[in-house]
């Protein structure tokens, strides 16, 4: 019998675990359709208080496992989705994540990702300054991002190293914040706290090479996560926000 991992709802949002379970189910379906070898844990039970999933016996990531993860993520990202966004709001860590459907990737990212996080900043001076940047350059940023996104891909949405486990050579994704967007937003998040190593990125690029604009997009996409971390944990993440704002200012 499979061992069960029980996750308690540590947020103030009653539907947080239900949204997480929906994300896991959607990822499982799309991973299977893509032929990816990346896995997600099966859901045994979910309600507002607890999520029960199969337990992963995780260990250190081998080079082979990282390569398998890179290849499998690329296969997931290559599957074209109908629209950008998601059909309901969900959560990114401990924060709400604003969704809805859109035909414009750039407008979705600027409005539902950056502007929403900026609206949650409690420091008025910082909030006003970033709102000023987005007010002046938001439309240009939206056009620039839309022109550099091939199609909507299903994203894990919170793809840092703590949300990927390795059981032998098998990679598993957990704790998603799913939506459909530019696949390089997922890749950007993998580099926010150290990355997954060369074998992951080499395997990904063999299946679905990153774009020439990836380095600049990485800082802009991670601005969303730095804003979220700033709102949750404070000024230690302001430097990451500034790097993203610098890249927005550099767009011509």
C-alpha beads as a LAMMPS data file, in Angstrom:
LAMMPS data file: protein, C-alpha beads

252 atoms
251 bonds

1 atom types
1 bond types

-500.0 500.0 xlo xhi
-500.0 500.0 ylo yhi
-500.0 500.0 zlo zhi

Masses

1 110.0

Atoms # bond

1 1 1 0.000 0.000 0.000
2 1 1 1.272 3.461 -0.928
3 1 1 2.320 5.643 1.966
4 1 1 0.260 8.812 2.404
5 1 1 1.515 12.336 2.977
6 1 1 -0.977 14.644 4.710
7 1 1 -0.704 18.393 4.178
8 1 1 -2.657 20.675 6.489
9 1 1 -4.086 23.970 5.249
10 1 1 -1.683 26.517 6.751
11 1 1 -3.305 29.491 5.007
12 1 1 -6.308 31.668 5.819
13 1 1 -7.949 30.637 2.513
14 1 1 -10.455 27.775 2.767
15 1 1 -10.034 26.633 -0.856
16 1 1 -6.209 26.707 -0.966
17 1 1 -5.749 22.929 -0.878
18 1 1 -8.638 22.359 -3.276
19 1 1 -6.939 24.666 -5.802
20 1 1 -3.652 22.832 -5.256
21 1 1 -5.333 19.489 -5.909
22 1 1 -6.912 20.828 -9.098
23 1 1 -3.476 21.963 -10.230
24 1 1 -1.964 18.552 -9.559
25 1 1 -4.734 16.828 -11.502
26 1 1 -4.346 19.157 -14.487
27 1 1 -0.569 18.702 -14.512
28 1 1 -0.958 14.928 -14.346
29 1 1 -3.294 14.926 -17.343
30 1 1 -1.117 17.195 -19.480
31 1 1 2.115 15.415 -18.534
32 1 1 0.602 12.138 -19.656
33 1 1 -0.603 13.625 -22.948
34 1 1 2.835 15.107 -23.628
35 1 1 4.676 11.830 -23.112
36 1 1 6.666 13.377 -20.278
37 1 1 8.291 11.160 -17.646
38 1 1 7.804 13.835 -14.964
39 1 1 5.270 12.789 -12.347
40 1 1 2.958 14.363 -9.803
41 1 1 1.654 12.568 -6.704
42 1 1 -1.782 10.970 -6.870
43 1 1 -4.474 12.591 -4.765
44 1 1 -6.112 10.342 -2.201
45 1 1 -8.368 12.916 -0.537
46 1 1 -8.793 16.680 -0.345
47 1 1 -11.042 19.026 1.589
48 1 1 -10.653 22.491 3.085
49 1 1 -8.518 21.237 5.978
50 1 1 -6.238 18.560 4.520
51 1 1 -4.757 17.267 1.270
52 1 1 -3.713 13.603 1.200
53 1 1 -1.325 12.531 -1.565
54 1 1 1.013 9.623 -2.124
55 1 1 4.281 10.123 -0.298
56 1 1 7.451 10.549 -2.350
57 1 1 10.618 8.917 -1.028
58 1 1 12.873 11.726 -2.193
59 1 1 16.647 11.807 -2.307
60 1 1 19.505 13.710 -4.000
61 1 1 19.046 14.595 -7.657
62 1 1 21.319 12.721 -10.034
63 1 1 22.471 14.235 -13.318
64 1 1 20.254 11.695 -15.109
65 1 1 17.216 12.691 -13.042
66 1 1 17.803 16.384 -13.723
67 1 1 18.075 15.674 -17.451
68 1 1 14.853 13.675 -17.337
69 1 1 13.172 16.575 -15.579
70 1 1 14.422 19.050 -18.203
71 1 1 13.224 16.897 -21.081
72 1 1 9.865 16.209 -19.457
73 1 1 9.210 19.852 -18.619
74 1 1 10.021 20.850 -22.203
75 1 1 7.541 18.286 -23.515
76 1 1 4.865 19.690 -21.204
77 1 1 5.615 23.236 -22.337
78 1 1 5.456 22.336 -26.033
79 1 1 1.775 21.425 -25.728
80 1 1 -0.197 24.473 -26.845
81 1 1 -3.057 25.557 -24.593
82 1 1 -6.101 27.539 -25.821
83 1 1 -5.675 30.771 -23.835
84 1 1 -3.544 32.566 -21.277
85 1 1 -4.507 32.577 -17.624
86 1 1 -6.699 30.210 -15.647
87 1 1 -10.385 29.703 -15.007
88 1 1 -10.312 30.596 -11.327
89 1 1 -8.107 32.453 -8.899
90 1 1 -5.688 30.242 -7.008
91 1 1 -2.634 30.697 -4.779
92 1 1 1.114 31.231 -5.051
93 1 1 2.549 30.019 -1.756
94 1 1 0.726 31.938 0.960
95 1 1 -0.655 34.602 -1.384
96 1 1 -3.704 34.808 -3.657
97 1 1 -2.962 34.550 -7.376
98 1 1 -5.270 36.551 -9.639
99 1 1 -6.369 34.759 -12.805
100 1 1 -9.065 34.865 -15.494
101 1 1 -8.675 34.156 -19.228
102 1 1 -6.957 36.369 -21.784
103 1 1 -5.897 36.283 -25.422
104 1 1 -2.939 38.569 -24.631
105 1 1 -0.052 37.149 -22.639
106 1 1 1.546 40.527 -22.023
107 1 1 -1.632 42.138 -20.743
108 1 1 -2.337 39.168 -18.498
109 1 1 1.142 39.233 -16.992
110 1 1 1.197 42.994 -16.426
111 1 1 -2.304 43.209 -14.953
112 1 1 -2.818 39.890 -13.180
113 1 1 0.729 39.307 -12.023
114 1 1 2.692 42.553 -11.612
115 1 1 -0.053 45.096 -10.970
116 1 1 -1.887 42.790 -8.583
117 1 1 1.221 42.204 -6.463
118 1 1 2.076 45.893 -6.504
119 1 1 -1.431 46.691 -5.221
120 1 1 -0.640 44.575 -2.146
121 1 1 2.493 46.536 -1.162
122 1 1 1.909 48.200 2.194
123 1 1 4.767 50.739 1.942
124 1 1 3.115 53.637 0.110
125 1 1 6.341 55.150 -1.246
126 1 1 7.526 51.875 -2.757
127 1 1 4.069 51.082 -4.100
128 1 1 3.727 54.502 -5.718
129 1 1 7.174 54.282 -7.312
130 1 1 6.560 50.861 -8.884
131 1 1 3.059 51.855 -9.960
132 1 1 4.660 54.823 -11.702
133 1 1 7.018 52.546 -13.646
134 1 1 4.183 50.262 -14.717
135 1 1 1.962 53.235 -15.517
136 1 1 4.581 54.625 -17.897
137 1 1 5.868 51.384 -19.391
138 1 1 3.172 48.783 -18.765
139 1 1 1.660 48.928 -22.253
140 1 1 5.086 48.731 -23.890
141 1 1 6.009 45.809 -21.626
142 1 1 2.780 43.984 -22.487
143 1 1 3.416 44.367 -26.225
144 1 1 7.053 43.298 -25.851
145 1 1 6.163 40.147 -23.885
146 1 1 3.317 39.179 -26.210
147 1 1 5.591 39.461 -29.235
148 1 1 8.081 37.103 -27.585
149 1 1 5.704 34.365 -26.441
150 1 1 5.041 31.564 -28.933
151 1 1 1.874 30.149 -27.377
152 1 1 0.190 29.463 -24.022
153 1 1 1.805 26.580 -22.121
154 1 1 0.579 24.967 -18.933
155 1 1 2.903 26.223 -16.192
156 1 1 3.621 24.758 -12.795
157 1 1 3.705 28.379 -11.667
158 1 1 5.960 28.064 -8.586
159 1 1 8.833 26.030 -9.957
160 1 1 11.677 26.550 -7.495
161 1 1 13.864 23.654 -6.378
162 1 1 11.836 22.961 -3.237
163 1 1 8.833 22.024 -5.363
164 1 1 10.625 19.316 -7.341
165 1 1 11.491 15.994 -5.687
166 1 1 13.600 13.156 -7.036
167 1 1 12.911 9.519 -6.266
168 1 1 15.792 7.654 -7.875
169 1 1 15.892 9.001 -11.429
170 1 1 12.205 9.956 -11.381
171 1 1 11.357 13.677 -11.021
172 1 1 8.151 14.697 -9.231
173 1 1 6.526 18.147 -9.146
174 1 1 4.554 19.240 -6.070
175 1 1 2.826 22.402 -4.740
176 1 1 1.782 23.939 -8.080
177 1 1 0.295 27.369 -8.724
178 1 1 -0.872 26.485 -12.219
179 1 1 -1.929 28.758 -15.052
180 1 1 -1.230 29.049 -18.782
181 1 1 1.438 31.451 -19.915
182 1 1 4.874 31.901 -21.450
183 1 1 6.831 28.727 -20.702
184 1 1 9.906 30.840 -19.934
185 1 1 8.161 32.144 -16.810
186 1 1 8.505 28.615 -15.388
187 1 1 12.158 28.457 -16.430
188 1 1 12.833 31.863 -14.887
189 1 1 11.529 30.651 -11.522
190 1 1 13.866 27.635 -11.621
191 1 1 16.806 30.055 -11.512
192 1 1 15.510 32.303 -8.748
193 1 1 17.025 30.268 -5.908
194 1 1 19.984 28.577 -7.552
195 1 1 18.700 26.562 -10.494
196 1 1 18.736 22.857 -11.322
197 1 1 22.193 22.470 -12.858
198 1 1 23.515 22.206 -16.420
199 1 1 22.044 18.800 -17.259
200 1 1 18.506 20.090 -16.665
201 1 1 18.876 23.133 -18.937
202 1 1 20.778 21.234 -21.631
203 1 1 18.057 18.572 -21.786
204 1 1 15.331 21.202 -21.872
205 1 1 17.025 23.115 -24.687
206 1 1 17.429 19.963 -26.780
207 1 1 13.638 19.561 -26.838
208 1 1 12.517 23.201 -26.738
209 1 1 15.348 25.774 -26.901
210 1 1 15.034 28.926 -24.865
211 1 1 14.521 32.163 -26.800
212 1 1 17.221 34.777 -27.476
213 1 1 15.409 37.138 -25.075
214 1 1 15.319 34.649 -22.203
215 1 1 17.893 36.419 -19.988
216 1 1 15.939 39.687 -20.031
217 1 1 12.583 37.934 -19.685
218 1 1 13.919 35.953 -16.716
219 1 1 14.403 39.099 -14.628
220 1 1 10.999 40.475 -15.635
221 1 1 9.155 37.232 -14.896
222 1 1 10.912 36.808 -11.565
223 1 1 9.831 40.328 -10.621
224 1 1 6.425 38.772 -9.938
225 1 1 7.929 36.315 -7.458
226 1 1 10.197 38.915 -5.869
227 1 1 7.204 41.199 -5.361
228 1 1 5.317 38.324 -3.771
229 1 1 8.251 37.512 -1.477
230 1 1 8.650 41.198 -0.625
231 1 1 4.987 41.356 0.358
232 1 1 5.273 38.193 2.449
233 1 1 8.748 38.456 3.962
234 1 1 10.009 42.021 3.657
235 1 1 12.837 44.144 2.326
236 1 1 15.354 41.348 1.710
237 1 1 13.636 40.772 -1.637
238 1 1 13.581 44.391 -2.767
239 1 1 16.874 43.995 -4.654
240 1 1 15.307 41.336 -6.866
241 1 1 12.400 43.680 -7.542
242 1 1 14.832 46.400 -8.593
243 1 1 16.550 44.084 -11.099
244 1 1 13.216 43.352 -12.733
245 1 1 12.331 47.036 -12.895
246 1 1 15.705 47.785 -14.505
247 1 1 14.957 45.294 -17.281
248 1 1 11.534 46.816 -17.859
249 1 1 13.187 50.243 -18.150
250 1 1 15.648 48.809 -20.694
251 1 1 12.915 47.756 -23.155
252 1 1 12.906 49.790 -26.351

Bonds

1 1 1 2
2 1 2 3
3 1 3 4
4 1 4 5
5 1 5 6
6 1 6 7
7 1 7 8
8 1 8 9
9 1 9 10
10 1 10 11
11 1 11 12
12 1 12 13
13 1 13 14
14 1 14 15
15 1 15 16
16 1 16 17
17 1 17 18
18 1 18 19
19 1 19 20
20 1 20 21
21 1 21 22
22 1 22 23
23 1 23 24
24 1 24 25
25 1 25 26
26 1 26 27
27 1 27 28
28 1 28 29
29 1 29 30
30 1 30 31
31 1 31 32
32 1 32 33
33 1 33 34
34 1 34 35
35 1 35 36
36 1 36 37
37 1 37 38
38 1 38 39
39 1 39 40
40 1 40 41
41 1 41 42
42 1 42 43
43 1 43 44
44 1 44 45
45 1 45 46
46 1 46 47
47 1 47 48
48 1 48 49
49 1 49 50
50 1 50 51
51 1 51 52
52 1 52 53
53 1 53 54
54 1 54 55
55 1 55 56
56 1 56 57
57 1 57 58
58 1 58 59
59 1 59 60
60 1 60 61
61 1 61 62
62 1 62 63
63 1 63 64
64 1 64 65
65 1 65 66
66 1 66 67
67 1 67 68
68 1 68 69
69 1 69 70
70 1 70 71
71 1 71 72
72 1 72 73
73 1 73 74
74 1 74 75
75 1 75 76
76 1 76 77
77 1 77 78
78 1 78 79
79 1 79 80
80 1 80 81
81 1 81 82
82 1 82 83
83 1 83 84
84 1 84 85
85 1 85 86
86 1 86 87
87 1 87 88
88 1 88 89
89 1 89 90
90 1 90 91
91 1 91 92
92 1 92 93
93 1 93 94
94 1 94 95
95 1 95 96
96 1 96 97
97 1 97 98
98 1 98 99
99 1 99 100
100 1 100 101
101 1 101 102
102 1 102 103
103 1 103 104
104 1 104 105
105 1 105 106
106 1 106 107
107 1 107 108
108 1 108 109
109 1 109 110
110 1 110 111
111 1 111 112
112 1 112 113
113 1 113 114
114 1 114 115
115 1 115 116
116 1 116 117
117 1 117 118
118 1 118 119
119 1 119 120
120 1 120 121
121 1 121 122
122 1 122 123
123 1 123 124
124 1 124 125
125 1 125 126
126 1 126 127
127 1 127 128
128 1 128 129
129 1 129 130
130 1 130 131
131 1 131 132
132 1 132 133
133 1 133 134
134 1 134 135
135 1 135 136
136 1 136 137
137 1 137 138
138 1 138 139
139 1 139 140
140 1 140 141
141 1 141 142
142 1 142 143
143 1 143 144
144 1 144 145
145 1 145 146
146 1 146 147
147 1 147 148
148 1 148 149
149 1 149 150
150 1 150 151
151 1 151 152
152 1 152 153
153 1 153 154
154 1 154 155
155 1 155 156
156 1 156 157
157 1 157 158
158 1 158 159
159 1 159 160
160 1 160 161
161 1 161 162
162 1 162 163
163 1 163 164
164 1 164 165
165 1 165 166
166 1 166 167
167 1 167 168
168 1 168 169
169 1 169 170
170 1 170 171
171 1 171 172
172 1 172 173
173 1 173 174
174 1 174 175
175 1 175 176
176 1 176 177
177 1 177 178
178 1 178 179
179 1 179 180
180 1 180 181
181 1 181 182
182 1 182 183
183 1 183 184
184 1 184 185
185 1 185 186
186 1 186 187
187 1 187 188
188 1 188 189
189 1 189 190
190 1 190 191
191 1 191 192
192 1 192 193
193 1 193 194
194 1 194 195
195 1 195 196
196 1 196 197
197 1 197 198
198 1 198 199
199 1 199 200
200 1 200 201
201 1 201 202
202 1 202 203
203 1 203 204
204 1 204 205
205 1 205 206
206 1 206 207
207 1 207 208
208 1 208 209
209 1 209 210
210 1 210 211
211 1 211 212
212 1 212 213
213 1 213 214
214 1 214 215
215 1 215 216
216 1 216 217
217 1 217 218
218 1 218 219
219 1 219 220
220 1 220 221
221 1 221 222
222 1 222 223
223 1 223 224
224 1 224 225
225 1 225 226
226 1 226 227
227 1 227 228
228 1 228 229
229 1 229 230
230 1 230 231
231 1 231 232
232 1 232 233
233 1 233 234
234 1 234 235
235 1 235 236
236 1 236 237
237 1 237 238
238 1 238 239
239 1 239 240
240 1 240 241
241 1 241 242
242 1 242 243
243 1 243 244
244 1 244 245
245 1 245 246
246 1 246 247
247 1 247 248
248 1 248 249
249 1 249 250
250 1 250 251
251 1 251 252
